Amino acid sequence: MSESPEVMNIRQASSYLGVSPDTLYKYVSEDKIPAFKLGNRWKFKKALLDRWMESKSSGGEVVMKKKPRALRTAAMR
């Protein structure tokens, strides 16, 4: 994978984050993600996206709200 630029457009940022451009536009419109406008285009700073992802991941750990079905089924046996 090539190195991500320090400032990304919507397409680059959506690829970097692993979400669709439509989802990213939704996050921006709801002020859920750090972004700024340059002219009429949304831009995203890689360093701010990295910090945002870190803050959302509870200190680097993935938090599962529900156990996968296989684990729930195994626990019932």
ChimeraX attribute file (.defattr): number of C-alpha atoms within 10 A of each C-alpha:
attribute: neighborCount
match mode: 1-to-1
recipient: residues
	/A:1	3
	/A:2	4
	/A:3	6
	/A:4	12
	/A:5	13
	/A:6	10
	/A:7	13
	/A:8	18
	/A:9	16
	/A:10	18
	/A:11	15
	/A:12	16
	/A:13	23
	/A:14	18
	/A:15	14
	/A:16	16
	/A:17	13
	/A:18	11
	/A:19	12
	/A:20	14
	/A:21	16
	/A:22	12
	/A:23	12
	/A:24	20
	/A:25	15
	/A:26	13
	/A:27	14
	/A:28	15
	/A:29	11
	/A:30	9
	/A:31	10
	/A:32	11
	/A:33	17
	/A:34	15
	/A:35	19
	/A:36	13
	/A:37	10
	/A:38	9
	/A:39	7
	/A:40	7
	/A:41	9
	/A:42	16
	/A:43	19
	/A:44	21
	/A:45	16
	/A:46	17
	/A:47	11
	/A:48	15
	/A:49	17
	/A:50	13
	/A:51	12
	/A:52	14
	/A:53	15
	/A:54	13
	/A:55	11
	/A:56	13
	/A:57	12
	/A:58	10
	/A:59	9
	/A:60	10
	/A:61	9
	/A:62	9
	/A:63	9
	/A:64	7
	/A:65	6
	/A:66	8
	/A:67	9
	/A:68	9
	/A:69	9
	/A:70	8
	/A:71	10
	/A:72	11
	/A:73	10
	/A:74	8
	/A:75	8
	/A:76	6
	/A:77	5
